[in-house]
Amino acid sequence: MSLASLAMSSMLCASAFAQEVKEYSVSTVLGNAYPWGQTAEKWAELVEERSEGRIKLKVYPNAQLVSGDQTKEFSALRSGLIDMALGSTINWSPQVPEVNLFSLPFLMPDNAAVDAITQGETGKMVFDAIAKRGVVPLAWGENGFREISNSKHTITAPEDLRGLKIRVVGSPLFLDTFNALGANPTQMSWADALPALTTGAVDGQENPLSVFSAARADRASQKYLTLWHYMNDPLIFGVSERVWKTIAEEDQALLKQAAYDAGQWGIEKSRTELGATLNDIRERGVEVTELSQEQHQSFVEATQSVYDKWTKRIGAELVETAQKAISER
Ligand code: X2X
């Protein structure tokens, strides 16, 4: 072989190799200081490893691919502006009514209830609803049970929320829940939440303990935290259908299995770390309140109207399937 043709063939080889590496964008709201971002990175790591470097997932945290507007993530995914995402059911709920299921106040009392939904028939129904709207759902992860905090006083009853300005995500159900409790809910993205808490523009917020802790919400005047477990937002690994169609079947399987494994890893990690996280929060001087059964019940009753109204929007069959799975868990 002549030198020239040798050079040519090695160039061809190099370009064939280069063409084989595919990079996809993955959107998340929280970065790797949080279990959410860590789970997305775990997915990327497993995919890179198992595809021997052929498939790269690049994680873009802080909803930066939608300029911080986290409730636009699903639309961007559907249109193919974003390839993939590890998204919260809350942020996707404006476009997928069925995922409001997870935001129904006090539907899921514990982890077993969450698992009964996501791992069973209900989870399949939710995935079908997502798939119908142009996003291929692959697996579940978890942001966690959302607890309420504020800068003013202890919350043990709905009356304690009266008049408090509470930051909520831009998803309509949350306005209904916090209005039903007599609070003054204000919708804003996560990017704006911490500054608003710091300046006192809002008094409180609701998020999982892992988020409260890693974001150092205690430094943003959040001195009172009530563990009311009113809802849990699972995370969903999703791929734009437009992108999915271009991926070979065996790579689809690889992506899906890696999503499942990363999801399980993340769920287990955040659940096991919860006790230590709560200790850290207490040590920082935050007053942590647990509710008696009676106190808990007063919140359930105060939000019953939200439950009824939203059951119609979510779909009575889906809600009933979820309730049945929970009661049989
Ligand atoms: O904005 C929030 O509260 C967060 C980070 O938990 C979600 O994206 C749902």
py3Dmol code that shows the C-alpha trace and the ligand (Angstrom):
import py3Dmol

protein = """\
ATOM      1  CA  MET A   1       0.000   0.000   0.000  1.00  0.00           C
ATOM      2  CA  SER A   2       1.325   3.417  -0.912  1.00  0.00           C
ATOM      3  CA  LEU A   3       1.837   6.031   1.778  1.00  0.00           C
ATOM      4  CA  ALA A   4      -0.948   8.131   0.328  1.00  0.00           C
ATOM      5  CA  SER A   5      -3.493   5.322   0.362  1.00  0.00           C
ATOM      6  CA  LEU A   6      -2.383   4.307   3.868  1.00  0.00           C
ATOM      7  CA  ALA A   7      -3.020   7.862   5.056  1.00  0.00           C
ATOM      8  CA  MET A   8      -6.360   7.860   3.246  1.00  0.00           C
ATOM      9  CA  SER A   9      -7.519   4.591   4.776  1.00  0.00           C
ATOM     10  CA  SER A  10      -6.570   5.662   8.293  1.00  0.00           C
ATOM     11  CA  MET A  11      -8.487   8.920   7.755  1.00  0.00           C
ATOM     12  CA  LEU A  12     -11.511   6.923   6.649  1.00  0.00           C
ATOM     13  CA  CYS A  13     -11.193   4.760   9.735  1.00  0.00           C
ATOM     14  CA  ALA A  14     -10.988   7.766  11.985  1.00  0.00           C
ATOM     15  CA  SER A  15     -14.030   9.394  10.436  1.00  0.00           C
ATOM     16  CA  ALA A  16     -16.027   6.158  10.563  1.00  0.00           C
ATOM     17  CA  PHE A  17     -15.159   5.949  14.248  1.00  0.00           C
ATOM     18  CA  ALA A  18     -16.027   9.587  14.837  1.00  0.00           C
ATOM     19  CA  GLN A  19     -19.419   9.109  13.205  1.00  0.00           C
ATOM     20  CA  GLU A  20     -20.196   6.328  15.573  1.00  0.00           C
ATOM     21  CA  VAL A  21     -20.051   8.516  18.685  1.00  0.00           C
ATOM     22  CA  LYS A  22     -23.478   9.956  19.301  1.00  0.00           C
ATOM     23  CA  GLU A  23     -24.048  12.688  21.848  1.00  0.00           C
ATOM     24  CA  TYR A  24     -27.455  13.492  23.314  1.00  0.00           C
ATOM     25  CA  SER A  25     -28.562  16.317  25.584  1.00  0.00           C
ATOM     26  CA  VAL A  26     -30.204  15.432  28.909  1.00  0.00           C
ATOM     27  CA  SER A  27     -32.152  18.109  30.747  1.00  0.00           C
ATOM     28  CA  THR A  28     -32.535  18.204  34.552  1.00  0.00           C
ATOM     29  CA  VAL A  29     -33.632  20.897  36.976  1.00  0.00           C
ATOM     30  CA  LEU A  30     -31.153  20.068  39.739  1.00  0.00           C
ATOM     31  CA  GLY A  31     -27.428  19.449  39.318  1.00  0.00           C
ATOM     32  CA  ASN A  32     -25.040  16.990  40.906  1.00  0.00           C
ATOM     33  CA  ALA A  33     -25.221  18.478  44.402  1.00  0.00           C
ATOM     34  CA  TYR A  34     -28.611  16.753  44.535  1.00  0.00           C
ATOM     35  CA  PRO A  35     -29.715  13.111  44.129  1.00  0.00           C
ATOM     36  CA  TRP A  36     -31.617  14.230  40.997  1.00  0.00           C
ATOM     37  CA  GLY A  37     -28.509  15.439  39.176  1.00  0.00           C
ATOM     38  CA  GLN A  38     -26.471  12.521  40.508  1.00  0.00           C
ATOM     39  CA  THR A  39     -29.015  10.093  39.062  1.00  0.00           C
ATOM     40  CA  ALA A  40     -28.786  11.732  35.639  1.00  0.00           C
ATOM     41  CA  GLU A  41     -24.993  11.525  35.758  1.00  0.00           C
ATOM     42  CA  LYS A  42     -25.190   7.907  36.801  1.00  0.00           C
ATOM     43  CA  TRP A  43     -27.298   7.257  33.702  1.00  0.00           C
ATOM     44  CA  ALA A  44     -24.715   8.981  31.516  1.00  0.00           C
ATOM     45  CA  GLU A  45     -21.916   7.004  33.142  1.00  0.00           C
ATOM     46  CA  LEU A  46     -23.653   3.642  32.657  1.00  0.00           C
ATOM     47  CA  VAL A  47     -24.532   4.424  29.047  1.00  0.00           C
ATOM     48  CA  GLU A  48     -21.016   5.519  28.191  1.00  0.00           C
ATOM     49  CA  GLU A  49     -19.535   2.455  29.850  1.00  0.00           C
ATOM     50  CA  ARG A  50     -21.952  -0.073  28.356  1.00  0.00           C
ATOM     51  CA  SER A  51     -21.784   1.412  24.863  1.00  0.00           C
ATOM     52  CA  GLU A  52     -17.975   1.532  25.124  1.00  0.00           C
ATOM     53  CA  GLY A  53     -18.035   5.244  24.497  1.00  0.00           C
ATOM     54  CA  ARG A  54     -20.298   5.137  21.452  1.00  0.00           C
ATOM     55  CA  ILE A  55     -23.151   6.953  23.222  1.00  0.00           C
ATOM     56  CA  LYS A  56     -22.564  10.059  25.282  1.00  0.00           C
ATOM     57  CA  LEU A  57     -25.248  11.722  27.381  1.00  0.00           C
ATOM     58  CA  LYS A  58     -24.440  15.302  28.281  1.00  0.00           C
ATOM     59  CA  VAL A  59     -26.360  16.501  31.330  1.00  0.00           C
ATOM     60  CA  TYR A  60     -27.548  20.117  31.346  1.00  0.00           C
ATOM     61  CA  PRO A  61     -28.767  21.026  34.860  1.00  0.00           C
ATOM     62  CA  ASN A  62     -30.757  24.080  36.048  1.00  0.00           C
ATOM     63  CA  ALA A  63     -33.283  23.622  33.218  1.00  0.00           C
ATOM     64  CA  GLN A  64     -30.793  25.662  31.177  1.00  0.00           C
ATOM     65  CA  LEU A  65     -31.983  24.176  27.866  1.00  0.00           C
ATOM     66  CA  VAL A  66     -35.323  25.907  28.493  1.00  0.00           C
ATOM     67  CA  SER A  67     -33.777  29.067  29.981  1.00  0.00           C
ATOM     68  CA  GLY A  68     -34.641  27.977  33.514  1.00  0.00           C
ATOM     69  CA  ASP A  69     -38.340  27.643  32.705  1.00  0.00           C
ATOM     70  CA  GLN A  70     -38.738  24.130  34.035  1.00  0.00           C
ATOM     71  CA  THR A  71     -42.421  23.739  33.114  1.00  0.00           C
ATOM     72  CA  LYS A  72     -41.435  24.061  29.448  1.00  0.00           C
ATOM     73  CA  GLU A  73     -39.187  21.015  29.586  1.00  0.00           C
ATOM     74  CA  PHE A  74     -41.768  18.544  28.335  1.00  0.00           C
ATOM     75  CA  SER A  75     -42.674  20.693  25.314  1.00  0.00           C
ATOM     76  CA  ALA A  76     -39.013  21.094  24.424  1.00  0.00           C
ATOM     77  CA  LEU A  77     -38.562  17.350  24.717  1.00  0.00           C
ATOM     78  CA  ARG A  78     -41.592  16.637  22.572  1.00  0.00           C
ATOM     79  CA  SER A  79     -40.425  18.998  19.849  1.00  0.00           C
ATOM     80  CA  GLY A  80     -36.933  17.501  19.868  1.00  0.00           C
ATOM     81  CA  LEU A  81     -35.260  20.688  21.084  1.00  0.00           C
ATOM     82  CA  ILE A  82     -34.045  18.558  23.969  1.00  0.00           C
ATOM     83  CA  ASP A  83     -33.105  14.929  23.256  1.00  0.00           C
ATOM     84  CA  MET A  84     -33.665  13.437  26.687  1.00  0.00           C
ATOM     85  CA  ALA A  85     -34.548  14.446  30.222  1.00  0.00           C
ATOM     86  CA  LEU A  86     -34.759  13.216  33.763  1.00  0.00           C
ATOM     87  CA  GLY A  87     -37.834  15.230  34.635  1.00  0.00           C
ATOM     88  CA  SER A  88     -40.155  15.680  37.597  1.00  0.00           C
ATOM     89  CA  THR A  89     -43.826  14.803  37.282  1.00  0.00           C
ATOM     90  CA  ILE A  90     -44.593  18.289  38.636  1.00  0.00           C
ATOM     91  CA  ASN A  91     -42.762  20.034  35.825  1.00  0.00           C
ATOM     92  CA  TRP A  92     -44.379  17.860  33.147  1.00  0.00           C
ATOM     93  CA  SER A  93     -47.888  18.148  34.611  1.00  0.00           C
ATOM     94  CA  PRO A  94     -48.959  21.249  32.644  1.00  0.00           C
ATOM     95  CA  GLN A  95     -48.633  19.190  29.419  1.00  0.00           C
ATOM     96  CA  VAL A  96     -49.545  15.741  30.757  1.00  0.00           C
ATOM     97  CA  PRO A  97     -52.652  15.967  32.991  1.00  0.00           C
ATOM     98  CA  GLU A  98     -52.274  12.345  34.149  1.00  0.00           C
ATOM     99  CA  VAL A  99     -48.993  12.996  35.998  1.00  0.00           C
ATOM    100  CA  ASN A 100     -50.841  15.347  38.339  1.00  0.00           C
ATOM    101  CA  LEU A 101     -51.753  12.078  40.026  1.00  0.00           C
ATOM    102  CA  PHE A 102     -48.565  12.316  42.097  1.00  0.00           C
ATOM    103  CA  SER A 103     -49.453  15.846  43.244  1.00  0.00           C
ATOM    104  CA  LEU A 104     -52.853  14.873  44.671  1.00  0.00           C
ATOM    105  CA  PRO A 105     -52.515  15.919  48.302  1.00  0.00           C
ATOM    106  CA  PHE A 106     -51.954  13.025  50.688  1.00  0.00           C
ATOM    107  CA  LEU A 107     -52.546  10.270  48.119  1.00  0.00           C
ATOM    108  CA  MET A 108     -49.313   8.415  48.930  1.00  0.00           C
ATOM    109  CA  PRO A 109     -48.569   7.911  52.627  1.00  0.00           C
ATOM    110  CA  ASP A 110     -45.172   6.199  52.302  1.00  0.00           C
ATOM    111  CA  ASN A 111     -42.490   4.797  49.995  1.00  0.00           C
ATOM    112  CA  ALA A 112     -44.383   1.530  49.578  1.00  0.00           C
ATOM    113  CA  ALA A 113     -47.325   3.519  48.199  1.00  0.00           C
ATOM    114  CA  VAL A 114     -45.074   5.311  45.719  1.00  0.00           C
ATOM    115  CA  ASP A 115     -43.611   1.992  44.580  1.00  0.00           C
ATOM    116  CA  ALA A 116     -47.062   0.388  44.346  1.00  0.00           C
ATOM    117  CA  ILE A 117     -47.963   3.086  41.836  1.00  0.00           C
ATOM    118  CA  THR A 118     -44.807   3.391  39.802  1.00  0.00           C
ATOM    119  CA  GLN A 119     -44.016  -0.329  39.627  1.00  0.00           C
ATOM    120  CA  GLY A 120     -47.540  -1.531  38.815  1.00  0.00           C
ATOM    121  CA  GLU A 121     -50.484  -1.043  36.474  1.00  0.00           C
ATOM    122  CA  THR A 122     -50.832   2.650  37.421  1.00  0.00           C
ATOM    123  CA  GLY A 123     -47.260   3.345  36.382  1.00  0.00           C
ATOM    124  CA  LYS A 124     -47.925   1.727  32.999  1.00  0.00           C
ATOM    125  CA  MET A 125     -51.012   3.896  32.492  1.00  0.00           C
ATOM    126  CA  VAL A 126     -48.987   7.023  33.302  1.00  0.00           C
ATOM    127  CA  PHE A 127     -46.235   5.939  30.890  1.00  0.00           C
ATOM    128  CA  ASP A 128     -48.865   5.376  28.157  1.00  0.00           C
ATOM    129  CA  ALA A 129     -50.170   8.921  28.689  1.00  0.00           C
ATOM    130  CA  ILE A 130     -46.636  10.293  28.289  1.00  0.00           C
ATOM    131  CA  ALA A 131     -45.901   8.144  25.228  1.00  0.00           C
ATOM    132  CA  LYS A 132     -49.108   9.383  23.569  1.00  0.00           C
ATOM    133  CA  ARG A 133     -47.737  12.894  23.782  1.00  0.00           C
ATOM    134  CA  GLY A 134     -44.499  12.292  21.946  1.00  0.00           C
ATOM    135  CA  VAL A 135     -42.060  11.368  24.698  1.00  0.00           C
ATOM    136  CA  VAL A 136     -40.840   7.816  25.274  1.00  0.00           C
ATOM    137  CA  PRO A 137     -40.704   7.099  29.023  1.00  0.00           C
ATOM    138  CA  LEU A 138     -37.969   4.665  30.043  1.00  0.00           C
ATOM    139  CA  ALA A 139     -37.855   4.348  33.830  1.00  0.00           C
ATOM    140  CA  TRP A 140     -38.622   5.965  37.183  1.00  0.00           C
ATOM    141  CA  GLY A 141     -36.414   7.884  39.583  1.00  0.00           C
ATOM    142  CA  GLU A 142     -37.347   9.974  42.597  1.00  0.00           C
ATOM    143  CA  ASN A 143     -37.145  13.533  43.860  1.00  0.00           C
ATOM    144  CA  GLY A 144     -38.921  12.548  47.067  1.00  0.00           C
ATOM    145  CA  PHE A 145     -41.594  13.413  49.604  1.00  0.00           C
ATOM    146  CA  ARG A 146     -42.107  17.151  49.710  1.00  0.00           C
ATOM    147  CA  GLU A 147     -42.131  18.865  53.099  1.00  0.00           C
ATOM    148  CA  ILE A 148     -43.186  22.401  53.916  1.00  0.00           C
ATOM    149  CA  SER A 149     -40.915  25.081  55.374  1.00  0.00           C
ATOM    150  CA  ASN A 150     -41.232  28.768  56.189  1.00  0.00           C
ATOM    151  CA  SER A 151     -39.513  31.657  57.908  1.00  0.00           C
ATOM    152  CA  LYS A 152     -42.325  32.750  60.235  1.00  0.00           C
ATOM    153  CA  HIS A 153     -43.592  30.063  62.593  1.00  0.00           C
ATOM    154  CA  THR A 154     -44.311  26.399  63.276  1.00  0.00           C
ATOM    155  CA  ILE A 155     -46.936  24.780  61.052  1.00  0.00           C
ATOM    156  CA  THR A 156     -49.127  22.098  62.639  1.00  0.00           C
ATOM    157  CA  ALA A 157     -52.546  23.010  61.222  1.00  0.00           C
ATOM    158  CA  PRO A 158     -53.974  24.511  58.028  1.00  0.00           C
ATOM    159  CA  GLU A 159     -54.639  27.762  59.951  1.00  0.00           C
ATOM    160  CA  ASP A 160     -50.873  28.177  60.387  1.00  0.00           C
ATOM    161  CA  LEU A 161     -50.536  28.558  56.624  1.00  0.00           C
ATOM    162  CA  ARG A 162     -53.086  31.348  56.450  1.00  0.00           C
ATOM    163  CA  GLY A 163     -51.636  34.344  54.632  1.00  0.00           C
ATOM    164  CA  LEU A 164     -48.146  32.833  54.256  1.00  0.00           C
ATOM    165  CA  LYS A 165     -46.572  33.508  50.865  1.00  0.00           C
ATOM    166  CA  ILE A 166     -45.489  30.109  49.598  1.00  0.00           C
ATOM    167  CA  ARG A 167     -43.373  29.593  46.490  1.00  0.00           C
ATOM    168  CA  VAL A 168     -44.773  26.794  44.330  1.00  0.00           C
ATOM    169  CA  VAL A 169     -43.817  25.412  40.912  1.00  0.00           C
ATOM    170  CA  GLY A 170     -45.801  26.780  37.941  1.00  0.00           C
ATOM    171  CA  SER A 171     -48.264  23.911  37.892  1.00  0.00           C
ATOM    172  CA  PRO A 172     -51.948  24.811  38.425  1.00  0.00           C
ATOM    173  CA  LEU A 173     -52.797  22.091  40.957  1.00  0.00           C
ATOM    174  CA  PHE A 174     -50.422  23.695  43.471  1.00  0.00           C
ATOM    175  CA  LEU A 175     -52.340  26.953  43.425  1.00  0.00           C
ATOM    176  CA  ASP A 176     -55.489  25.012  44.321  1.00  0.00           C
ATOM    177  CA  THR A 177     -53.797  23.113  47.139  1.00  0.00           C
ATOM    178  CA  PHE A 178     -52.273  26.158  48.783  1.00  0.00           C
ATOM    179  CA  ASN A 179     -55.359  28.303  48.255  1.00  0.00           C
ATOM    180  CA  ALA A 180     -57.445  25.562  49.886  1.00  0.00           C
ATOM    181  CA  LEU A 181     -55.093  25.781  52.869  1.00  0.00           C
ATOM    182  CA  GLY A 182     -55.568  29.546  53.080  1.00  0.00           C
ATOM    183  CA  ALA A 183     -51.990  30.320  52.026  1.00  0.00           C
ATOM    184  CA  ASN A 184     -50.909  32.802  49.393  1.00  0.00           C
ATOM    185  CA  PRO A 185     -49.150  30.689  46.726  1.00  0.00           C
ATOM    186  CA  THR A 186     -46.769  32.316  44.239  1.00  0.00           C
ATOM    187  CA  GLN A 187     -45.597  30.435  41.155  1.00  0.00           C
ATOM    188  CA  MET A 188     -41.953  30.687  40.232  1.00  0.00           C
ATOM    189  CA  SER A 189     -39.194  28.521  38.851  1.00  0.00           C
ATOM    190  CA  TRP A 190     -36.609  26.955  41.132  1.00  0.00           C
ATOM    191  CA  ALA A 191     -33.998  29.402  39.847  1.00  0.00           C
ATOM    192  CA  ASP A 192     -35.984  32.272  41.351  1.00  0.00           C
ATOM    193  CA  ALA A 193     -37.072  30.484  44.514  1.00  0.00           C
ATOM    194  CA  LEU A 194     -33.927  30.772  46.654  1.00  0.00           C
ATOM    195  CA  PRO A 195     -33.412  34.486  45.961  1.00  0.00           C
ATOM    196  CA  ALA A 196     -37.099  35.096  46.756  1.00  0.00           C
ATOM    197  CA  LEU A 197     -36.761  33.208  50.039  1.00  0.00           C
ATOM    198  CA  THR A 198     -33.548  35.051  50.892  1.00  0.00           C
ATOM    199  CA  THR A 199     -34.999  38.512  50.366  1.00  0.00           C
ATOM    200  CA  GLY A 200     -38.244  37.577  52.103  1.00  0.00           C
ATOM    201  CA  ALA A 201     -40.306  38.137  48.947  1.00  0.00           C
ATOM    202  CA  VAL A 202     -41.850  34.784  49.861  1.00  0.00           C
ATOM    203  CA  ASP A 203     -42.119  33.192  53.309  1.00  0.00           C
ATOM    204  CA  GLY A 204     -41.988  29.517  52.492  1.00  0.00           C
ATOM    205  CA  GLN A 205     -41.550  26.676  50.041  1.00  0.00           C
ATOM    206  CA  GLU A 206     -42.075  22.918  49.691  1.00  0.00           C
ATOM    207  CA  ASN A 207     -39.412  20.487  48.516  1.00  0.00           C
ATOM    208  CA  PRO A 208     -37.882  17.139  49.478  1.00  0.00           C
ATOM    209  CA  LEU A 209     -35.437  17.147  52.417  1.00  0.00           C
ATOM    210  CA  SER A 210     -32.523  16.422  50.075  1.00  0.00           C
ATOM    211  CA  VAL A 211     -33.291  19.623  48.178  1.00  0.00           C
ATOM    212  CA  PHE A 212     -33.875  21.672  51.331  1.00  0.00           C
ATOM    213  CA  SER A 213     -30.528  20.507  52.702  1.00  0.00           C
ATOM    214  CA  ALA A 214     -28.305  20.778  49.622  1.00  0.00           C
ATOM    215  CA  ALA A 215     -29.775  24.174  48.705  1.00  0.00           C
ATOM    216  CA  ARG A 216     -29.098  25.344  52.300  1.00  0.00           C
ATOM    217  CA  ALA A 217     -32.653  26.648  52.592  1.00  0.00           C
ATOM    218  CA  ASP A 218     -31.872  27.256  56.295  1.00  0.00           C
ATOM    219  CA  ARG A 219     -29.640  30.115  55.143  1.00  0.00           C
ATOM    220  CA  ALA A 220     -32.602  31.524  53.223  1.00  0.00           C
ATOM    221  CA  SER A 221     -34.558  32.074  56.465  1.00  0.00           C
ATOM    222  CA  GLN A 222     -36.277  28.689  56.401  1.00  0.00           C
ATOM    223  CA  LYS A 223     -36.263  28.012  60.145  1.00  0.00           C
ATOM    224  CA  TYR A 224     -39.483  25.991  60.451  1.00  0.00           C
ATOM    225  CA  LEU A 225     -39.914  22.679  58.691  1.00  0.00           C
ATOM    226  CA  THR A 226     -42.979  20.445  58.950  1.00  0.00           C
ATOM    227  CA  LEU A 227     -42.822  16.820  57.816  1.00  0.00           C
ATOM    228  CA  TRP A 228     -46.284  16.460  56.343  1.00  0.00           C
ATOM    229  CA  HIS A 229     -45.342  14.164  53.388  1.00  0.00           C
ATOM    230  CA  TYR A 230     -48.183  15.673  51.374  1.00  0.00           C
ATOM    231  CA  MET A 231     -46.888  14.419  48.027  1.00  0.00           C
ATOM    232  CA  ASN A 232     -43.932  12.838  46.294  1.00  0.00           C
ATOM    233  CA  ASP A 233     -42.611  13.745  42.868  1.00  0.00           C
ATOM    234  CA  PRO A 234     -41.080  10.806  41.081  1.00  0.00           C
ATOM    235  CA  LEU A 235     -38.639  11.526  38.272  1.00  0.00           C
ATOM    236  CA  ILE A 236     -39.073  10.060  34.814  1.00  0.00           C
ATOM    237  CA  PHE A 237     -36.334   9.259  32.312  1.00  0.00           C
ATOM    238  CA  GLY A 238     -37.775  10.312  28.964  1.00  0.00           C
ATOM    239  CA  VAL A 239     -36.563  10.525  25.369  1.00  0.00           C
ATOM    240  CA  SER A 240     -38.031  12.657  22.606  1.00  0.00           C
ATOM    241  CA  GLU A 241     -39.877  10.298  20.271  1.00  0.00           C
ATOM    242  CA  ARG A 242     -38.271  12.082  17.315  1.00  0.00           C
ATOM    243  CA  VAL A 243     -34.856  11.160  18.674  1.00  0.00           C
ATOM    244  CA  TRP A 244     -35.868   7.678  19.839  1.00  0.00           C
ATOM    245  CA  LYS A 245     -36.863   6.687  16.306  1.00  0.00           C
ATOM    246  CA  THR A 246     -33.334   7.371  15.078  1.00  0.00           C
ATOM    247  CA  ILE A 247     -31.706   5.056  17.630  1.00  0.00           C
ATOM    248  CA  ALA A 248     -30.984   1.409  16.794  1.00  0.00           C
ATOM    249  CA  GLU A 249     -33.028  -1.143  18.710  1.00  0.00           C
ATOM    250  CA  GLU A 250     -30.135  -2.565  20.694  1.00  0.00           C
ATOM    251  CA  ASP A 251     -29.071   0.920  21.751  1.00  0.00           C
ATOM    252  CA  GLN A 252     -32.661   1.703  22.763  1.00  0.00           C
ATOM    253  CA  ALA A 253     -32.512  -1.349  25.007  1.00  0.00           C
ATOM    254  CA  LEU A 254     -29.158  -0.242  26.403  1.00  0.00           C
ATOM    255  CA  LEU A 255     -30.488   3.253  27.195  1.00  0.00           C
ATOM    256  CA  LYS A 256     -33.593   1.838  28.840  1.00  0.00           C
ATOM    257  CA  GLN A 257     -31.762  -0.679  31.020  1.00  0.00           C
ATOM    258  CA  ALA A 258     -29.226   1.959  32.082  1.00  0.00           C
ATOM    259  CA  ALA A 259     -32.078   4.354  32.950  1.00  0.00           C
ATOM    260  CA  TYR A 260     -33.712   1.665  35.054  1.00  0.00           C
ATOM    261  CA  ASP A 261     -30.452   0.879  36.863  1.00  0.00           C
ATOM    262  CA  ALA A 262     -29.602   4.547  37.444  1.00  0.00           C
ATOM    263  CA  GLY A 263     -33.153   5.169  38.674  1.00  0.00           C
ATOM    264  CA  GLN A 264     -32.982   2.311  41.193  1.00  0.00           C
ATOM    265  CA  TRP A 265     -29.553   3.476  42.319  1.00  0.00           C
ATOM    266  CA  GLY A 266     -30.853   7.011  42.850  1.00  0.00           C
ATOM    267  CA  ILE A 267     -34.041   5.971  44.634  1.00  0.00           C
ATOM    268  CA  GLU A 268     -32.135   3.748  47.032  1.00  0.00           C
ATOM    269  CA  LYS A 269     -29.471   6.376  47.639  1.00  0.00           C
ATOM    270  CA  SER A 270     -31.861   9.201  48.422  1.00  0.00           C
ATOM    271  CA  ARG A 271     -34.035   7.016  50.645  1.00  0.00           C
ATOM    272  CA  THR A 272     -31.095   5.734  52.674  1.00  0.00           C
ATOM    273  CA  GLU A 273     -29.577   9.184  53.045  1.00  0.00           C
ATOM    274  CA  LEU A 274     -32.811  10.719  54.337  1.00  0.00           C
ATOM    275  CA  GLY A 275     -32.125  10.113  58.049  1.00  0.00           C
ATOM    276  CA  ALA A 276     -28.666  11.686  57.889  1.00  0.00           C
ATOM    277  CA  THR A 277     -30.050  14.585  55.855  1.00  0.00           C
ATOM    278  CA  LEU A 278     -32.681  15.251  58.498  1.00  0.00           C
ATOM    279  CA  ASN A 279     -30.006  15.224  61.215  1.00  0.00           C
ATOM    280  CA  ASP A 280     -27.961  17.774  59.281  1.00  0.00           C
ATOM    281  CA  ILE A 281     -31.010  19.995  58.926  1.00  0.00           C
ATOM    282  CA  ARG A 282     -31.722  19.789  62.680  1.00  0.00           C
ATOM    283  CA  GLU A 283     -28.086  20.525  63.521  1.00  0.00           C
ATOM    284  CA  ARG A 284     -28.294  23.708  61.499  1.00  0.00           C
ATOM    285  CA  GLY A 285     -30.921  24.965  63.923  1.00  0.00           C
ATOM    286  CA  VAL A 286     -34.023  24.298  61.859  1.00  0.00           C
ATOM    287  CA  GLU A 287     -37.066  23.407  63.965  1.00  0.00           C
ATOM    288  CA  VAL A 288     -38.421  20.125  62.573  1.00  0.00           C
ATOM    289  CA  THR A 289     -42.067  19.295  63.330  1.00  0.00           C
ATOM    290  CA  GLU A 290     -43.746  15.928  62.906  1.00  0.00           C
ATOM    291  CA  LEU A 291     -47.528  15.772  62.844  1.00  0.00           C
ATOM    292  CA  SER A 292     -49.795  13.688  65.058  1.00  0.00           C
ATOM    293  CA  GLN A 293     -52.415  11.602  63.278  1.00  0.00           C
ATOM    294  CA  GLU A 294     -55.063  14.199  64.121  1.00  0.00           C
ATOM    295  CA  GLN A 295     -53.001  17.111  62.854  1.00  0.00           C
ATOM    296  CA  HIS A 296     -52.282  15.197  59.655  1.00  0.00           C
ATOM    297  CA  GLN A 297     -55.986  14.521  59.209  1.00  0.00           C
ATOM    298  CA  SER A 298     -56.789  18.241  59.430  1.00  0.00           C
ATOM    299  CA  PHE A 299     -54.621  18.832  56.341  1.00  0.00           C
ATOM    300  CA  VAL A 300     -56.216  15.912  54.488  1.00  0.00           C
ATOM    301  CA  GLU A 301     -59.669  17.358  55.130  1.00  0.00           C
ATOM    302  CA  ALA A 302     -58.684  20.904  54.200  1.00  0.00           C
ATOM    303  CA  THR A 303     -57.451  19.734  50.777  1.00  0.00           C
ATOM    304  CA  GLN A 304     -60.267  17.297  49.961  1.00  0.00           C
ATOM    305  CA  SER A 305     -61.765  19.720  47.410  1.00  0.00           C
ATOM    306  CA  VAL A 306     -58.478  19.727  45.447  1.00  0.00           C
ATOM    307  CA  TYR A 307     -58.472  15.963  45.406  1.00  0.00           C
ATOM    308  CA  ASP A 308     -62.026  15.861  44.045  1.00  0.00           C
ATOM    309  CA  LYS A 309     -61.538  18.574  41.421  1.00  0.00           C
ATOM    310  CA  TRP A 310     -58.292  17.140  40.098  1.00  0.00           C
ATOM    311  CA  THR A 311     -59.461  13.535  40.056  1.00  0.00           C
ATOM    312  CA  LYS A 312     -61.725  14.563  37.175  1.00  0.00           C
ATOM    313  CA  ARG A 313     -58.828  16.131  35.256  1.00  0.00           C
ATOM    314  CA  ILE A 314     -56.423  13.288  35.902  1.00  0.00           C
ATOM    315  CA  GLY A 315     -59.025  10.640  35.071  1.00  0.00           C
ATOM    316  CA  ALA A 316     -61.153   8.762  37.604  1.00  0.00           C
ATOM    317  CA  GLU A 317     -59.943   5.375  36.335  1.00  0.00           C
ATOM    318  CA  LEU A 318     -56.305   6.248  36.838  1.00  0.00           C
ATOM    319  CA  VAL A 319     -56.927   7.615  40.333  1.00  0.00           C
ATOM    320  CA  GLU A 320     -58.943   4.519  41.277  1.00  0.00           C
ATOM    321  CA  THR A 321     -56.220   2.211  39.973  1.00  0.00           C
ATOM    322  CA  ALA A 322     -53.711   4.108  42.094  1.00  0.00           C
ATOM    323  CA  GLN A 323     -55.893   3.987  45.205  1.00  0.00           C
ATOM    324  CA  LYS A 324     -56.412   0.260  44.785  1.00  0.00           C
ATOM    325  CA  ALA A 325     -52.673  -0.373  44.389  1.00  0.00           C
ATOM    326  CA  ILE A 326     -51.989   1.686  47.503  1.00  0.00           C
ATOM    327  CA  SER A 327     -54.589  -0.072  49.634  1.00  0.00           C
ATOM    328  CA  GLU A 328     -53.214  -3.467  48.550  1.00  0.00           C
ATOM    329  CA  ARG A 329     -49.549  -2.592  49.075  1.00  0.00           C
TER     330      ARG A 329
END
"""
ligand_1 = """\
9
X2X
O -38.736 23.490 41.531
C -38.766 22.621 42.410
O -39.314 22.796 43.504
C -38.107 21.298 42.134
C -36.623 21.526 42.013
O -38.343 20.411 43.184
C -38.690 20.757 40.876
O -38.146 20.910 39.816
C -40.002 20.073 40.935
"""
view = py3Dmol.view(width=600, height=400)
view.addModel(protein, "pdb")
view.setStyle({"model": 0}, {"cartoon": {"style": "trace"}})
view.addModel(ligand_1, "xyz")
view.setStyle({"model": 1}, {"stick": {}})
view.zoomTo()
view.show()
